Amino acid sequence: MQSGTRVAPAAPPRPPDDSVRPPRRDRVLTAVNIAIGVLLAYLVLFPLGMLVYSSLKDSELKLPFQIPGFTLGNFGKVFSSPRVLEVAVNSLIFVVGTVALALIVSVSLAYLFERTDLPGRRFLAPSTLAPMAVPATVMAVAWVLAANPANGPLAILARRVFGLPVDIYSLPGMILVAGIFGVPSMYLMVAPAFARLNLEFEEAAATSGAGWLTRTRKVVLPLTVPAMSAAAMLLAVVALEEFAIPSILGTPDQIFVFSSLVQAALQPPSGLADYGRASAYGVLLVLLSLVMIAVYRRQTRESHRFRVVSGKGYRATPVRLGRWRIPAAVLVTLYVLVAIVIPILTLAWTSLTPFLQPVSLGNLGDLGFGNYAAIFDDPSLTHAIVNTLVISLVTATLTAGFGLWLALASARGGRAGRTLFDLSFLVFAVPSVVLGVAVLFLYLFLPIPVYGTIWIIVIALTTRYIPRASRMTQTALLQLDGGLEEVGRVSGARRAVVLRRIVLPLIAPSVTRTWLWVFANALGELPIALLLSSSDNRTVVVLLWDMIGESANYPEASALAVLLLAVSAGAVWWVNRRGYQQHI
């Protein structure tokens, strides 16, 4: 070697190039994506295809595949029926009223909790989210007991104090309960917009002499319009498909919306189902949902035009309420008491009574646990509890796994993965009652022996929750810094090792929360379980429906509702606890 000659240092090891994958691994990944795509299409597209097929059959009293030929007669009957206009008006009023009530309450709460120095926020904020832990069926039963005209404590209080008659079995009653039920989800969507709003905009308006009301009306609310409009549109889709509340509160006075009308056409009191007309109603309901989902996605796409928070000079100082602090806190407390606490306490009271009787100190001596003992002594009820737990456990596990794969495919799988992810979004536009109808027809037609078993309910619920589960997991994936994976790849680890050792442990809390969320919601899912139920696969929520609609056994139904509420509340509490631990 000649003197003075420099030897170039060895080049550092290069990370594996993901653009050149081993052929075998590439084929395996492609095969898995194809399998997932086929399964997703089977779960989503096949039931919808069967629904459309059924709507084109003149199958008033027969199953759709027992009728030859096709016809548009079902749609003709729907549009020519004098009842359809009434149902359309009821549905419009119900959806608009529910969204308006939930929007007013949730925006007010979001402003008070996120922008002001309201006292007691640590206690009041979680309390207003309590309906998240209450299945819609249980919420409807609780309000029936609390606000029925005969002996409901809220109805009696309104009549004696304000002289106002209260009838929960009405369209306003349906709107009231559905609006309260929708407040938590809408609050969670609008609260971050208020929390991140830069105070400098308000300060500039205040410097110009604008008062609080003017600043709120011309600065705060316009800047939060994207969040509010997106939340309102999504809640409109949820309200359009809501089944339990309008069915329990509207059926006694024959007040129908589209979702309850579909179920009534399939399971009428006469027992003579009209499959064709029910399918036609279902197709129209899907089309309405698709329009609102499209508007919702457009709203969320354009929200970047209203961004008001940057990484420079941002500070959030609470607005001081001054002399209005105590009145505002009292008003929020009254809302929590009237909307949540009193109905739930009335439900618990009724579960301890031997027969339906008003809440009073004189009836304390009649309270006992006989209704709970009757539940556990009844073999059919015990069997329903076992069915419910198995369905919820299996559905949560399948959905969490499926959602994890779709989220990974969307974030790491290129265009094919994003296509699969977007395909799952189609389920958002399928109301649960319509999905139940579609799955019912599909498995009556296919030679797969799942009809009448718990597995047909598992299939339908898994299909329903896949888009929500995949998006909950995708949110956690998008929050991961790409540098974490790059470190593993620089160290020579293969992609699968990086995924197993780095990515999955970091998103494990999100997957756990997704599992628990699906479990809690599957417990109280009524329309799918009701439409697919038989003597062998009945669930707790179906028995609750039967106790109310057939035997009007409210004390025993209340005991069953309290048990369902306890399990659901426990799962939701664990979800929130896991989420809190992840942030500290």
ZIBELWO-V936586 format. One record per backbone hydrogen bond with DSSP energy under -0.5 kcal/mol. CO is the residue of the C=O (numbers start at 1). NH is the residue of the N-H. Records with the same first field share a line. If there is no record, write none. Layout:
BEGIN
CO->NH, NH
END
This chain:
BEGIN
2->5
6->8
16->18
17->20
19->21
22->26
23->27
24->28
25->29
26->30
27->31
28->32
29->33
30->34
31->35
32->36
33->37
34->38
35->39
36->40
37->41
38->42
39->43
40->44
41->45, 46
42->47
44->48
45->49
46->50
47->51
48->52
49->53
50->54
51->55
52->56
53->56
54->57
56->71
57->59
59->276
60->275
63->66
64->67
72->76
73->77
74->78
75->79
76->80
77->81
81->84, 85
82->86
83->87
84->88
85->89
86->90
87->91
88->92
89->93
90->94
91->95
92->96
93->97
94->98
95->99
96->100
97->101
98->102
99->103
100->104
101->105
102->106
103->107
104->108
105->109
106->110
107->111
108->112
109->113
110->114
111->115, 116
112->116, 118
115->319
118->121
120->123, 124
121->125
123->127
124->128
125->129
126->129
127->130
129->132
130->133
131->134
133->135
135->139
136->140
137->141
138->142
139->143
140->144
141->145
142->146
143->147
144->148
146->154, 155
147->168
148->152
152->156
153->157
154->158
155->159
156->160
157->161, 162
158->162, 163, 164
168->170
170->174
171->175
172->176
173->177
174->178
175->179
176->180
177->181
178->182
179->183
180->183, 184
182->186
183->187
184->188
185->189
186->190
187->191
190->194
191->195
192->196
194->197
198->201, 202
199->203
200->204
201->205
202->206
203->207
204->208
205->210
206->209
211->215
212->216
213->217
214->218
215->219, 220
216->221
219->223
220->224
221->224
222->225
224->228
225->229
226->230
227->231
228->232
229->233
230->234
231->235
232->236
233->237
234->238
235->239
236->240
237->241
238->242
243->247
244->248
245->249
246->250
247->251
250->253, 255
251->254
254->256
257->261
258->262
259->263
260->264
261->265
262->266
263->267
265->274
268->271
271->273
273->275
274->278
275->279
276->280
277->281
278->282
279->283
280->284
281->285
282->286
283->287
284->288
285->289
286->290
287->291
288->292
289->293
290->294
291->295
292->296
293->297
294->298
295->299
296->300
297->301
298->302
300->303
301->304
302->305
303->306
304->307
311->313
315->199, 317
319->117
321->324
322->325
323->327
324->328
325->329
326->330
327->331
328->332
329->333
330->334
331->335
332->336
333->337
334->338
335->339
336->340, 341
337->342
340->344
341->345
342->346
343->347
344->348
345->349
346->350
347->351
348->352
349->352
350->353
352->368
358->360
360->363
361->364
363->366
364->367
369->373
370->374
371->375
372->376
373->377
374->378
375->378
377->379
378->382
379->383
380->384
381->385
382->386
383->387
384->388, 540
385->389
386->390
387->391
388->392
389->393
390->394
391->395
392->396
393->397
394->398
395->399
396->400
397->401
398->402
399->403
400->404
401->405
402->406
403->407
404->408
405->409
406->410
407->411
408->412
409->413
413->417
414->418
415->419
416->420
417->421
418->422
419->423
420->424
421->425
422->425
423->426
424->427
425->428
426->429
427->430
429->431
431->435
432->436
433->437
434->438
435->439
436->440
437->441
438->442
439->443
440->444
441->445
442->446
446->448
447->449
448->450, 451
450->453, 456
453->456, 457
454->458
455->459
456->460
457->461
458->462
459->463
460->464
461->465
462->466
463->467
465->469
466->470
467->471
468->472
469->473
470->474
471->475
472->476
473->477
474->478
475->479
477->480
481->484, 485
482->486
483->487
484->488
485->489
486->490
487->491
488->493
489->16, 492
494->498
495->499
496->500
497->501
498->502, 503
499->504
502->506
503->507
504->508
507->511
508->512
509->513
510->514
511->515
512->516
513->517
514->518
515->519
516->520
517->521
518->522
519->523
520->524
521->524
522->525
524->526
526->530
527->531
528->532
530->533
539->543
540->544
541->545
542->546
543->547
544->548
545->549
546->550, 551
547->552, 553
552->554
553->557
554->558
555->559
556->560
557->561
558->562
559->563
560->564
561->565
562->566
563->567
564->568
565->569
566->570
567->571
568->572
569->573
570->574
571->575
572->576
573->577
574->578
575->579
576->580
577->581
578->582
579->583
580->583, 584
581->584
END
